[in-house]
Amino acid sequence: MTPSELSRLRFPVQYLEITEAVVRAGHGRVADVRAACGAAPAGEPGSDWIDGHQLQASLDISLAHCLPGEAPALQILRHFPLTAHGTLGMLAITSGNVGEALEAALQYHALVMPLFEMRRQPDAKDGVRVHVRPTVDFAPHNELIAELVIGALRNVALYAATDQPVLHAEFAHPARWPLQGYTDFLGVTPRFDAPVHAFTVPHALLATPLITGNRATRATLQGQLQREASSGASLGPVTHQLRHHILAGLRRGHMLTSEHLAHELAMSVRTLSRRLQDEGTTLMRVMEQLRMEHAEHLLGDATLSVREVARRTGFADASSFIRAFKRATGRTPAENR
């Protein structure tokens, strides 16, 4: 993938917590993970999502902390709870049974894992078969990410009232590590050198209840995901990429110009404006929204004066900032503290 294509991808920031857990298990410095990946500090605006560059960096860090002699995917999967998929993970574990959890994954997986598409095949005799097809080249981590995406689905077994394997995995690449480790983790030996990446959930397990099932909570979570899906995963690719650059500038204390932002995105200002219009927004709207989000974050630091917050968010003086902040939020900066 090109650098710009990687920048347009979006993944839940919870994936970084998996890397932090792997680093912690390897007695590394957990506090360095976010900075090493170029991610925003926790709690700052823009810290809910990471892009493709940041995901690749996190995988590099995880691999560096994996022990020799065992498949890295298995070591990472031990720290990969379903809740790492954010709202989708919570929807899965509050489903009534394994079949409902599977349907949730098929319907909403693209919101959290745009590297693959999942296609349900005609029902076979042995169960519900799903092909997991790569949509982008994520080299050098293509094989690793395929094992993680399919392997993470196995973790629904932790909530299912069964001791049977919940899926049979197939991978299109050769086995690079001893199969016994995969068998121990999945409960059944996966197939390697398969025609496609795929998994099958046995028919007999679809009705198996989940001990964490809750209809009311699931309905609320599904509503959230439906709204996100209908809005095109909330942000268009150019808007998401633009937000990344604006926030990076704000964290350095700079308000980037439209010319600078267009240059960063390898397009003219006119093309940038047209692309943003196609995604239902404008450069001014995105910039003002992020200025206010960053201002709210800075106001949480009682050691910073309103004048300093104004300076760091690109306002000429405190009075201009106070007026803009109240217009955007309905509160004064003092009321926000």
Buried (B, 14 or more C-beta within 10 A) or exposed (E): BEEBEBBBBBBBBBBBBBBBBBBBBBEBEBEEBBEBBBBBEEEBBBBBBBBBBBBBBBBBBBBEBBEEEEBBBBBBBEBBBBBBBBBBBBBBBBBBBBBBBBBBBBBBBBBBBBBBBBEEEEEEEEBBBBBBEBEBEBEEBBBBBBBBBBBBBBBBBEBBEEEEBBBBBBBBBEBEBEEEBBEEBBBBBBBBEEEEBBBBBBBEBBEBBBEBBBEEBBEBBBEBBEEBBEEEBBBBBBBBBBBBBBBBBBBEEEBBEEEBBBBBBEBEBEEBBEBBEEBEBEBEEBBBBBBBBBBBBBBEEEEBEBEBBBBBBBBEEBEEBBEBBBEBBEEEBEEBE
